[in-house]
Structure formats: C-alpha cells, structure tokens
Amino acid sequence: MNVGVTDTTANTRSEALASALAAQDVVAVAYALRNDYMIVPQLVVNGEAAQVRVFGREGSDKRMLLLFSAAENYVRVVPDDINPQVMVCDGQWLREFITVHASTLEMVFFDIAGPNVMQAAPADLLKALSPELGQGDAE
C-alpha cells in the first residue's frame, strides 16, 4: 500500500487515471484506480501534513473526497494555498478510506477543477474496487 508519499521526487501524475477521465470511461477509471494510483490532497496542520483533506458544504456534516490524476490539477483547486501537499495512494488505500468514512462521505470527485471532471458515489467506488472484480479482469 502506497500511503503518504509526499517526496518531491515521487511521480505525482497517473497517466492511466488521466486517460480514463479524458475518455469519461467509467470502466477504465475503475481499472486505473485498482491498478495504478491517484493523487490525494493532504491537510497541513501546524506545518505537518497530518491527514487526508476532505471538503464539505457549509451547513452539512457530509464530506466530499477529491481525487486527482495529477498534483497540478489539485493545485488549481486551492490557488491560495502556498504549499499544497498531496499523497500518492493506491486502490487498496482508497477502498479502506471509503470503508472507514462511509457514513460521512457523500461523493467522490475526480479532477474537480478539470480538465476532465467525473464523480462517483462512495458505494459505487467500493464495488468497483472490490478484490473480486479485480480478479475477474485477469480471466
């Protein structure tokens, strides 16, 4: 599991996810999430990247998880952030995160500032990330 890679030498772009989003191909997005990685915003607290940064609507206790195909796509979402931090995470990490936070996650958005926005319900992503589905791809 590739959790928390913030090293500046890390590859912060997933070509597989970017291509799937560009094609607006749900099956290809699921495949990319299971077999490649995604860029996940980190919340910086007291100068330390402490946890996943989620977003919410005012007056709601529900949260939205924003995932990106490239770190530069996240930077467009937070232009006033002088030092945006990201993690490079894989599908297993995403499956675990959604499972733990299922009661508060309302929606997952991909590349919300473009160039190719998609969204998915957390339950649909869990189905797409199921190990059984991944094994079926190999047959």
DSSP file with accessible surface (Angstrom, degrees, kcal/mol):
  #  RESIDUE AA STRUCTURE BP1 BP2  ACC     N-H-->O    O-->H-N    N-H-->O    O-->H-N    TCO  KAPPA ALPHA  PHI   PSI    X-CA   Y-CA   Z-CA
    1    1 A M              0   0  120      0, 0.0     2,-1.1     0, 0.0    88,-0.0   0.000 360.0 360.0 360.0 129.8    0.0    0.0    0.0
    2    2 A N        +     0   0   69      3,-0.0     2,-0.5    85,-0.0     3,-0.3  -0.693 360.0 164.0-103.0  81.1    1.5    3.3   -1.1
    3    3 A V        +     0   0   70     -2,-1.1    86,-0.1     1,-0.2    84,-0.0  -0.863  55.5   4.2-105.5 129.8    0.2    5.7    1.6
    4    4 A G        +     0   0   32     -2,-0.5     2,-0.9     1,-0.2    -1,-0.2   0.827  65.0 166.2  80.4  32.9    1.6    9.1    2.2
    5    5 A V        +     0   0   38     83,-0.6    83,-0.3    -3,-0.3    -1,-0.2  -0.743   9.9 152.1 -81.5 110.2    4.2    9.7   -0.5
    6    6 A T        +     0   0   63     -2,-0.9    -1,-0.2    81,-0.1    80,-0.1   0.273  23.1 132.7-119.3   7.6    4.9   13.4   -0.3
    7    7 A D    >   -     0   0   88      1,-0.2     3,-1.8    -3,-0.1    -2,-0.0  -0.373  60.7-133.1 -59.8 133.3    8.5   13.2   -1.6
    8    8 A T  T 3  S+     0   0  139      1,-0.3    -1,-0.2    -2,-0.1     4,-0.1   0.693 105.4  59.4 -66.9 -15.4    9.0   15.8   -4.3
    9    9 A T  T 3  S+     0   0  113      2,-0.1    -1,-0.3     3,-0.0    -2,-0.1   0.558  82.7 107.9 -87.7  -7.2   10.7   13.1   -6.5
   10   10 A A  S <  S-     0   0   22     -3,-1.8     2,-0.7     1,-0.1     0, 0.0  -0.378  84.0-105.8 -68.6 147.6    7.6   10.9   -6.4
   11   11 A N        -     0   0  105      1,-0.1    -1,-0.1    -2,-0.1    -2,-0.1  -0.651  35.5-173.7 -74.3 116.1    5.6   10.7   -9.6
   12   12 A T        +     0   0   45     -2,-0.7    59,-2.5    -4,-0.1     2,-0.3  -0.136  56.8  77.9-108.0  38.0    2.5   12.8   -9.0
   13   13 A R  B     -A   70   0A  77     57,-0.2     2,-0.7    58,-0.1    57,-0.3  -0.971  59.9-156.0-145.1 130.6    0.7   12.0  -12.2
   14   14 A S     >  -     0   0    0     55,-3.5     4,-2.6    -2,-0.3     5,-0.2  -0.901   5.2-172.2-105.3 106.6   -1.3    8.9  -13.1
   15   15 A E  H  > S+     0   0  111     -2,-0.7     4,-2.7     1,-0.2     5,-0.2   0.876  86.4  55.6 -64.5 -36.8   -1.4    8.6  -16.9
   16   16 A A  H  > S+     0   0   45      2,-0.2     4,-2.1     1,-0.2    -1,-0.2   0.939 112.0  41.4 -63.0 -45.7   -3.9    5.7  -16.6
   17   17 A L  H  > S+     0   0    0     20,-0.3     4,-2.7     2,-0.2     5,-0.2   0.924 114.1  52.4 -69.3 -41.5   -6.3    7.7  -14.5
   18   18 A A  H  X S+     0   0   13     -4,-2.6     4,-2.4    51,-0.3    -2,-0.2   0.929 111.6  46.6 -59.5 -44.1   -5.8   10.8  -16.7
   19   19 A S  H  X S+     0   0   74     -4,-2.7     4,-1.9     2,-0.2    -1,-0.2   0.904 112.3  49.9 -65.0 -42.3   -6.6    8.8  -19.8
   20   20 A A  H  X>S+     0   0    5     -4,-2.1     5,-2.1    -5,-0.2     4,-0.6   0.911 112.7  46.7 -64.5 -41.0   -9.6    7.2  -18.3
   21   21 A L  H ><5S+     0   0    0     -4,-2.7     3,-0.9     2,-0.2    -2,-0.2   0.902 109.3  54.4 -67.2 -40.2  -11.0   10.5  -17.2
   22   22 A A  H 3<5S+     0   0   56     -4,-2.4    -1,-0.2     1,-0.3    -2,-0.2   0.887 112.5  43.9 -60.6 -35.8  -10.3   12.1  -20.6
   23   23 A A  H 3<5S-     0   0   70     -4,-1.9    -1,-0.3    -5,-0.2    -2,-0.2   0.563 104.0-133.9 -82.8  -9.9  -12.3    9.3  -22.2
   24   24 A Q  T <<5 +     0   0   98     -3,-0.9     2,-0.7    -4,-0.6    -3,-0.2   0.883  50.6 158.2  53.7  41.2  -15.1    9.6  -19.5
   25   25 A D     >< -     0   0   71     -5,-2.1     4,-2.3     1,-0.2    -1,-0.2  -0.853  31.7-166.3-103.3 105.8  -14.9    5.8  -19.3
   26   26 A V  H  > S+     0   0  102     -2,-0.7     4,-2.4     1,-0.2     5,-0.2   0.885  89.5  50.6 -60.5 -41.9  -16.2    4.5  -16.0
   27   27 A V  H  > S+     0   0  113      1,-0.2     4,-2.4     2,-0.2    -1,-0.2   0.929 111.2  48.3 -64.6 -42.1  -14.7    1.0  -16.5
   28   28 A A  H  > S+     0   0   33      2,-0.2     4,-2.7     1,-0.2    -2,-0.2   0.876 109.6  53.0 -67.1 -35.0  -11.3    2.5  -17.4
   29   29 A V  H  X S+     0   0    8     -4,-2.3     4,-2.7    -9,-0.3    -2,-0.2   0.951 110.0  47.9 -63.5 -46.9  -11.4    4.7  -14.3
   30   30 A A  H  X S+     0   0   13     -4,-2.4     4,-2.1     1,-0.2    -2,-0.2   0.922 112.3  49.5 -59.4 -43.4  -12.2    1.7  -12.1
   31   31 A Y  H  X S+     0   0  124     -4,-2.4     4,-2.1     1,-0.2     5,-0.2   0.930 111.1  49.3 -61.8 -44.8   -9.4   -0.2  -13.7
   32   32 A A  H  X S+     0   0    2     -4,-2.7     4,-2.3     1,-0.2    -2,-0.2   0.906 110.2  51.0 -62.3 -40.6   -6.9    2.7  -13.2
   33   33 A L  H  < S+     0   0    0     -4,-2.7    58,-0.5     1,-0.2    -1,-0.2   0.878 114.8  43.2 -65.2 -37.3   -8.0    3.0   -9.5
   34   34 A R  H  < S+     0   0   44     -4,-2.1    -1,-0.2    -5,-0.2    -2,-0.2   0.806 127.5  28.0 -75.5 -30.8   -7.4   -0.7   -8.9
   35   35 A N  H  < S+     0   0   94     -4,-2.1    -2,-0.2    -5,-0.2    -3,-0.2   0.492 124.7  25.5-116.3  -6.8   -4.1   -1.0  -10.8
   36   36 A D  S  < S-     0   0   50     -4,-2.3    55,-0.6    -5,-0.2     2,-0.3  -0.188  84.3 -96.7-128.0-135.9   -2.4    2.4  -10.7
   37   37 A Y  E     -B   90   0B  40     53,-0.2     2,-0.3    -2,-0.1   -20,-0.3  -0.905  18.8-143.0-148.0 172.7   -2.6    5.3   -8.2
   38   38 A M  E     -B   89   0B   0     51,-2.8    51,-2.6    -2,-0.3     2,-0.5  -0.926  24.3-110.8-137.1 163.0   -4.3    8.6   -7.6
   39   39 A I  E     -BC  88  68B   0     29,-3.0    29,-2.3    -2,-0.3    49,-0.2  -0.852  32.5-167.8 -99.5 128.1   -3.3   11.9   -6.1
   40   40 A V  E     -B   87   0B   0     47,-2.8    47,-2.7    -2,-0.5    27,-0.1  -0.967  20.8-121.2-121.3 126.2   -4.9   12.7   -2.7
   41   41 A P  E     -B   86   0B   0      0, 0.0    12,-2.4     0, 0.0     2,-0.4  -0.363  24.6-146.5 -64.5 143.3   -4.9   16.1   -1.0
   42   42 A Q  E     -BD  85  52B  16     43,-2.7    43,-0.6    10,-0.3     2,-0.5  -0.905   9.7-129.6-110.6 143.3   -3.3   16.3    2.4
   43   43 A L  E     - D   0  51B  55      8,-3.4     7,-2.3    -2,-0.4     8,-1.1  -0.786  21.5-146.7 -87.7 126.4   -4.5   18.7    5.2
   44   44 A V  E     - D   0  49B  55     -2,-0.5     2,-0.5     5,-0.3     5,-0.3  -0.864  18.5-178.5 -99.6 121.3   -1.5   20.5    6.6
   45   45 A V  E >  S- D   0  48B  66      3,-3.1     3,-2.0    -2,-0.6    -2,-0.0  -0.989  70.8 -13.0-122.5 124.6   -1.8   21.3   10.4
   46   46 A N  T 3  S-     0   0  159     -2,-0.5    -1,-0.2     1,-0.3     3,-0.1   0.882 130.8 -52.5  52.1  41.5    0.9   23.2   12.2
   47   47 A G  T 3  S+     0   0   66      1,-0.2     2,-0.4    -3,-0.1    -1,-0.3   0.457 118.9 108.2  79.2  -0.8    3.2   22.7    9.2
   48   48 A E  E <  S-D   45   0B 138     -3,-2.0    -3,-3.1    -5,-0.0     2,-1.1  -0.924  74.5-125.5-113.1 135.4    2.7   19.0    9.1
   49   49 A A  E     +D   44   0B  38     -2,-0.4    -5,-0.3    -5,-0.3     3,-0.1  -0.660  44.5 167.7 -75.3 101.5    0.8   17.0    6.5
   50   50 A A  E     -     0   0B  62     -7,-2.3     2,-0.3    -2,-1.1    -1,-0.2   0.801  45.5 -19.0 -95.5 -34.5   -1.4   15.3    9.0
   51   51 A Q  E    S-D   43   0B 115     -8,-1.1    -8,-3.4   -47,-0.0    -1,-0.2  -0.958  81.9 -56.7-163.1 175.8   -4.4   13.6    7.2
   52   52 A V  E     -D   42   0B  20     -2,-0.3     2,-0.6   -10,-0.2   -10,-0.3  -0.448  51.4-129.8 -66.6 135.8   -6.5   13.4    4.1
   53   53 A R        -     0   0   62    -12,-2.4    13,-0.5    -2,-0.2     2,-0.3  -0.809  30.9-179.4 -91.7 118.0   -8.0   16.7    3.2
   54   54 A V        -     0   0   51     -2,-0.6     2,-0.3    11,-0.1    11,-0.2  -0.783  15.1-139.2-111.9 163.7  -11.8   16.4    2.6
   55   55 A F  E     -E   64   0C  45      9,-2.7     9,-4.1    -2,-0.3     2,-0.3  -0.887  17.3-173.9-125.2 151.6  -14.2   19.1    1.6
   56   56 A G  E     -E   63   0C  38     -2,-0.3     2,-0.3     7,-0.2     7,-0.2  -0.943  27.0-108.2-142.2 162.8  -17.7   19.9    2.7
   57   57 A R    >   -     0   0  134      5,-0.6     3,-1.8    -2,-0.3     5,-0.1  -0.693  49.9 -94.0 -87.2 147.1  -20.6   22.2    2.0
   58   58 A E  T 3  S+     0   0  203     -2,-0.3    -1,-0.1     1,-0.3     3,-0.1  -0.325 111.4  17.8 -60.6 133.7  -21.4   24.8    4.6
   59   59 A G  T 3  S+     0   0   88      1,-0.2     2,-0.4    -3,-0.0    -1,-0.3   0.555 105.8 103.0  82.4   8.1  -24.1   23.6    7.0
   60   60 A S    <   -     0   0   28     -3,-1.8    -1,-0.2     2,-0.1     0, 0.0  -0.953  58.4-155.5-124.3 144.0  -23.6   19.9    6.2
   61   61 A D  S    S+     0   0  124     -2,-0.4     2,-0.2    -3,-0.1    -1,-0.1   0.449  70.7 100.3 -92.9   0.0  -21.8   17.2    8.1
   62   62 A K        -     0   0   76     -5,-0.1    -5,-0.6    43,-0.1     2,-0.3  -0.556  60.8-152.2 -82.7 150.6  -21.2   15.3    4.9
   63   63 A R  E     -Ef  56 105C  90     41,-3.4    43,-3.5    -2,-0.2    44,-0.9  -0.865   8.0-140.3-125.4 157.0  -17.9   15.4    3.2
   64   64 A M  E     -Ef  55 107C  33     -9,-4.1    -9,-2.7    -2,-0.3     2,-0.5  -0.957  12.6-144.3-116.7 134.5  -16.6   15.1   -0.4
   65   65 A L  E     - f   0 108C   0     42,-2.0    44,-2.5    -2,-0.4     2,-0.5  -0.866  13.6-154.8 -96.5 127.2  -13.3   13.3   -1.2
   66   66 A L  E     - f   0 109C   7     -2,-0.5     2,-0.3   -13,-0.5    44,-0.2  -0.925  13.0-176.3-105.5 125.7  -11.4   14.9   -4.1
   67   67 A L  E     - f   0 110C   0     42,-3.1    44,-2.5    -2,-0.5     2,-0.3  -0.903   6.0-159.8-119.3 151.4   -9.1   12.7   -6.0
   68   68 A F  B     -C   39   0B   0    -29,-2.3   -29,-3.0    -2,-0.3     3,-0.1  -0.941  28.1-145.0-135.5 151.4   -6.8   13.8   -8.8
   69   69 A S  S    S+     0   0    2     -2,-0.3   -55,-3.5     1,-0.2     2,-0.3   0.659  94.8  18.4 -83.9 -17.1   -4.9   12.3  -11.8
   70   70 A A  B >> S-A   13   0A   0    -57,-0.3     4,-1.0   -31,-0.1     3,-0.9  -0.993  72.7-123.4-153.9 147.5   -2.1   14.8  -11.2
   71   71 A A  H >> S+     0   0   16    -59,-2.5     4,-2.1    -2,-0.3     3,-0.6   0.867 110.6  60.9 -59.6 -36.2   -0.9   17.1   -8.4
   72   72 A E  H 3> S+     0   0   96    -60,-0.3     4,-1.3     1,-0.3    -1,-0.3   0.810  98.2  58.3 -65.0 -25.8   -1.2   20.1  -10.7
   73   73 A N  H <4 S+     0   0    7     -3,-0.9     4,-0.5     2,-0.2    -1,-0.3   0.863 106.6  48.2 -70.1 -34.2   -4.9   19.5  -11.0
   74   74 A Y  H XX S+     0   0    0     -4,-1.0     3,-1.7    -3,-0.6     4,-1.2   0.910 103.4  60.9 -68.4 -40.9   -5.2   19.8   -7.2
   75   75 A V  H 3< S+     0   0   67     -4,-2.1     3,-0.4     1,-0.3     6,-0.2   0.866  97.7  59.4 -57.1 -33.2   -3.2   23.0   -7.2
   76   76 A R  T 3< S+     0   0  119     -4,-1.3    -1,-0.3     1,-0.2    -2,-0.2   0.777 102.0  54.5 -66.5 -24.2   -5.9   24.6   -9.4
   77   77 A V  T <4 S+     0   0   43     -3,-1.7    -1,-0.2    -4,-0.5    -2,-0.2   0.819 117.7  33.3 -77.1 -31.9   -8.5   23.8   -6.7
   78   78 A V    ><  +     0   0   15     -4,-1.2     3,-1.9    -3,-0.4    -1,-0.2  -0.485  68.0 159.0-123.8  62.9   -6.5   25.6   -3.9
   79   79 A P  T 3  S+     0   0   97      0, 0.0    -1,-0.1     0, 0.0    -2,-0.1   0.755  75.2  54.1 -63.3 -22.3   -4.8   28.5   -5.7
   80   80 A D  T 3  S+     0   0  156     -3,-0.1     2,-0.6     3,-0.0    -2,-0.0   0.533  81.5 103.4 -88.6  -6.1   -4.3   30.5   -2.5
   81   81 A D    <   -     0   0   56     -3,-1.9    -3,-0.1    -6,-0.2     0, 0.0  -0.674  58.4-160.3 -77.9 117.7   -2.5   27.6   -0.7
   82   82 A I  S    S+     0   0  172     -2,-0.6    -1,-0.2     1,-0.3    -2,-0.0   0.724  84.8  22.7 -75.5 -18.5    1.2   28.5   -0.7
   83   83 A N  S    S-     0   0   98      2,-0.0    -1,-0.3    -3,-0.0     2,-0.1  -0.446  76.7-171.4-145.6  67.1    2.3   24.9   -0.1
   84   84 A P        -     0   0   34      0, 0.0     2,-0.4     0, 0.0   -41,-0.1  -0.403  11.9-155.0 -65.0 135.1   -0.3   22.3   -1.2
   85   85 A Q  E     -B   42   0B  44    -43,-0.6   -43,-2.7    -2,-0.1     2,-0.3  -0.879  12.7-177.0-113.2 145.3    0.6   18.8   -0.1
   86   86 A V  E     -B   41   0B  19     -2,-0.4     2,-0.3   -45,-0.3   -47,-0.1  -0.911  16.5-143.1-135.5 162.6   -0.5   15.6   -1.7
   87   87 A M  E     -B   40   0B  10    -47,-2.7   -47,-2.8    -2,-0.3     2,-0.6  -0.909  16.6-133.8-118.7 152.6   -0.2   11.8   -1.2
   88   88 A V  E     +B   39   0B   4     -2,-0.3   -83,-0.6   -83,-0.3     2,-0.3  -0.950  38.4 175.3-105.5 115.9    0.2    9.2   -3.9
   89   89 A C  E     -B   38   0B   0    -51,-2.6   -51,-2.8    -2,-0.6   -86,-0.1  -0.887  20.5-138.8-126.9 157.5   -2.3    6.4   -3.0
   90   90 A D  E  >  -B   37   0B  35     -2,-0.3     4,-2.1   -53,-0.2   -53,-0.2  -0.438  36.9 -91.9-107.8-179.8   -3.5    3.2   -4.5
   91   91 A G  H  > S+     0   0    3    -55,-0.6     4,-2.8   -58,-0.5     5,-0.2   0.836 121.8  56.5 -63.4 -36.0   -6.8    1.4   -4.8
   92   92 A Q  H  > S+     0   0   84      2,-0.2     4,-2.4     1,-0.2    -1,-0.2   0.936 108.2  48.8 -62.4 -43.7   -6.4   -0.6   -1.6
   93   93 A W  H  > S+     0   0   20      2,-0.2     4,-2.8     1,-0.2    -2,-0.2   0.936 111.9  49.2 -59.0 -45.8   -5.9    2.6    0.3
   94   94 A L  H  X S+     0   0    0     -4,-2.1     4,-2.8     2,-0.2     5,-0.3   0.920 109.6  51.2 -62.7 -43.5   -9.0    4.1   -1.3
   95   95 A R  H  X S+     0   0   65     -4,-2.8     4,-2.2     1,-0.2    -1,-0.2   0.936 113.5  45.2 -58.9 -45.4  -11.1    1.1   -0.5
   96   96 A E  H  X S+     0   0   83     -4,-2.4     4,-2.5    -5,-0.2    -2,-0.2   0.917 112.8  50.6 -66.0 -41.9  -10.0    1.2    3.1
   97   97 A F  H  X S+     0   0   25     -4,-2.8     4,-2.2     1,-0.2    -2,-0.2   0.938 112.4  45.9 -62.9 -46.8  -10.6    5.0    3.3
   98   98 A I  H  < S+     0   0    1     -4,-2.8     4,-0.5     1,-0.2    -1,-0.2   0.914 112.2  52.0 -63.8 -40.7  -14.1    4.8    1.9
   99   99 A T  H >< S+     0   0   87     -4,-2.2     3,-0.9    -5,-0.3     4,-0.2   0.946 112.8  44.1 -61.2 -46.4  -15.0    1.9    4.1
  100  100 A V  H 3< S+     0   0  107     -4,-2.5     3,-0.3     1,-0.2    -1,-0.2   0.878 123.8  35.3 -66.1 -37.1  -13.8    3.7    7.3
  101  101 A H  T >X S+     0   0   70     -4,-2.2     4,-2.0    -5,-0.2     3,-1.5   0.163  78.1 120.5-107.4  20.6  -15.5    7.0    6.3
  102  102 A A  T <4 S+     0   0   51     -3,-0.9    -1,-0.2    -4,-0.5    -2,-0.1   0.818  71.2  57.5 -56.7 -34.4  -18.6    5.7    4.6
  103  103 A S  T 34 S+     0   0   92     -3,-0.3    -1,-0.3    -4,-0.2    -2,-0.1   0.746 116.9  32.3 -73.5 -20.0  -21.0    7.4    7.0
  104  104 A T  T <4 S+     0   0   52     -3,-1.5   -41,-3.4   -42,-0.1     2,-0.5   0.632  94.3  96.2-110.8 -16.5  -19.6   10.9    6.3
  105  105 A L  E  <  +f   63   0C  10     -4,-2.0   -41,-0.2   -43,-0.2     3,-0.1  -0.651  40.2 172.5 -80.6 122.8  -18.6   10.7    2.6
  106  106 A E  E     -     0   0C  64    -43,-3.5     2,-0.3    -2,-0.5   -42,-0.2   0.817  63.4  -8.8 -93.7 -39.5  -21.3   12.0    0.3
  107  107 A M  E     -f   64   0C  43    -44,-0.9   -42,-2.0    14,-0.2     2,-0.4  -0.991  53.3-136.5-158.6 154.9  -19.5   12.0   -3.0
  108  108 A V  E     -fG  65 120C   0     12,-2.4    12,-2.5    -2,-0.3     2,-0.4  -0.985  22.4-164.4-119.5 127.6  -16.1   11.4   -4.6
  109  109 A F  E     -fG  66 119C  30    -44,-2.5   -42,-3.1    -2,-0.4     2,-0.5  -0.917   7.4-149.6-113.3 143.2  -14.9   13.8   -7.4
  110  110 A F  E    S-fG  67 118C   4      8,-3.2     8,-1.5    -2,-0.4   -42,-0.2  -0.940  78.0 -15.5-111.9 130.2  -12.1   13.3   -9.8
  111  111 A D  S >  S-     0   0    2    -44,-2.5     3,-2.8    -2,-0.5    -1,-0.2   0.900  74.6-176.9  45.4  54.9  -10.2   16.3  -11.2
  112  112 A I  T 3  S+     0   0   63    -45,-0.3     5,-0.1     1,-0.3    -1,-0.1   0.752  78.5  49.5 -59.2 -25.8  -12.9   18.6  -10.0
  113  113 A A  T 3  S-     0   0   48      1,-0.4    -1,-0.3   -40,-0.2    -2,-0.1   0.287 112.4-150.7 -95.0  11.5  -11.2   21.7  -11.5
  114  114 A G  S <  S+     0   0   10     -3,-2.8    -1,-0.4    -4,-0.2   -38,-0.1  -0.306  81.2 165.9  93.8 174.4  -10.7   19.9  -14.8
  115  115 A P  S    S+     0   0   89      0, 0.0     2,-0.4     0, 0.0    -1,-0.1  -0.976 114.0   4.2 -84.1 -17.5   -9.7   19.1  -17.3
  116  116 A N  S    S-     0   0   48     -5,-0.1     2,-0.2     2,-0.0    -3,-0.1  -0.759  76.1-162.9-133.9  89.4  -12.0   16.0  -17.2
  117  117 A V        +     0   0   63     -2,-0.4     2,-0.3    -5,-0.1    -6,-0.2  -0.460  15.5 165.0 -76.9 138.6  -14.3   16.0  -14.2
  118  118 A M  E     -G  110   0C  27     -8,-1.5    -8,-3.2    -2,-0.2     2,-0.3  -0.953  14.7-160.1-140.9 161.9  -16.1   12.9  -13.0
  119  119 A Q  E     -G  109   0C 113     -2,-0.3     2,-0.3   -10,-0.2   -10,-0.2  -0.965   5.9-174.5-140.8 157.7  -17.9   11.9   -9.9
  120  120 A A  E     -G  108   0C  20    -12,-2.5   -12,-2.4    -2,-0.3    -2,-0.0  -0.992  30.0-112.2-150.4 147.0  -18.9    8.7   -8.2
  121  121 A A     >  -     0   0   33     -2,-0.3     4,-2.0   -14,-0.2     3,-0.4  -0.561  33.4-121.3 -73.2 142.1  -20.9    7.7   -5.2
  122  122 A P  H  > S+     0   0   15      0, 0.0     4,-2.4     0, 0.0     5,-0.2   0.893 112.9  54.5 -53.3 -40.6  -18.7    6.1   -2.5
  123  123 A A  H  > S+     0   0   59      1,-0.2     4,-1.9     2,-0.2     5,-0.1   0.890 107.0  50.7 -62.6 -38.5  -20.7    2.8   -2.6
  124  124 A D  H  > S+     0   0   91     -3,-0.4     4,-2.2     1,-0.2    -1,-0.2   0.887 109.4  50.9 -66.2 -38.4  -20.2    2.6   -6.4
  125  125 A L  H  X S+     0   0    8     -4,-2.0     4,-2.0     2,-0.2    -2,-0.2   0.899 106.5  54.5 -65.6 -40.2  -16.4    3.1   -5.9
  126  126 A L  H  < S+     0   0   50     -4,-2.4     4,-0.4     1,-0.2    -2,-0.2   0.918 109.3  47.9 -59.7 -41.0  -16.4    0.3   -3.3
  127  127 A K  H >< S+     0   0  144     -4,-1.9     3,-1.1     1,-0.2     6,-0.2   0.930 112.2  49.3 -63.0 -44.1  -18.0   -2.0   -5.8
  128  128 A A  H 3< S+     0   0   18     -4,-2.2    -1,-0.2     1,-0.3    -2,-0.2   0.795 113.7  46.8 -66.6 -27.0  -15.5   -1.0   -8.5
  129  129 A L  T 3< S+     0   0    0     -4,-2.0    -1,-0.3    -5,-0.1    -2,-0.2   0.382  81.1 129.5 -95.5   3.1  -12.6   -1.6   -6.1
  130  130 A S    <>  -     0   0   27     -3,-1.1     4,-1.9    -4,-0.4     3,-0.4  -0.307  63.7-130.3 -62.5 139.3  -13.7   -4.9   -4.8
  131  131 A P  H  > S+     0   0   60      0, 0.0     4,-2.2     0, 0.0     5,-0.2   0.868 107.0  59.1 -58.8 -33.5  -11.0   -7.6   -5.0
  132  132 A E  H  > S+     0   0  130      1,-0.2     4,-1.8     2,-0.2     5,-0.1   0.907 104.9  49.2 -63.1 -40.6  -13.4  -10.0   -6.7
  133  133 A L  H  > S+     0   0   76     -3,-0.4     4,-1.1    -6,-0.2    -1,-0.2   0.932 109.8  51.8 -64.7 -42.4  -13.9   -7.5   -9.6
  134  134 A G  H  X S+     0   0   25     -4,-1.9     4,-0.5     1,-0.2     3,-0.4   0.888 108.6  50.8 -61.8 -37.7  -10.2   -7.1   -9.9
  135  135 A Q  H >< S+     0   0  131     -4,-2.2     3,-1.1     1,-0.2     4,-0.5   0.881 104.0  58.7 -68.9 -33.5   -9.6  -10.8  -10.1
  136  136 A G  H >< S+     0   0   36     -4,-1.8     3,-0.9     1,-0.3    -1,-0.2   0.802  94.9  65.2 -66.2 -26.6  -12.3  -11.1  -12.8
  137  137 A D  H 3< S+     0   0   77     -4,-1.1    -1,-0.3    -3,-0.4    -2,-0.2   0.800  97.7  55.4 -64.3 -29.6  -10.3   -8.7  -15.0
  138  138 A A  T <<        0   0   92     -3,-1.1    -1,-0.2    -4,-0.5    -2,-0.2   0.646 360.0 360.0 -80.8 -15.1   -7.5  -11.2  -15.3
  139  139 A E    <         0   0  200     -3,-0.9    -3,-0.0    -4,-0.5     0, 0.0  -0.415 360.0 360.0 -81.4 360.0   -9.7  -14.0  -16.6
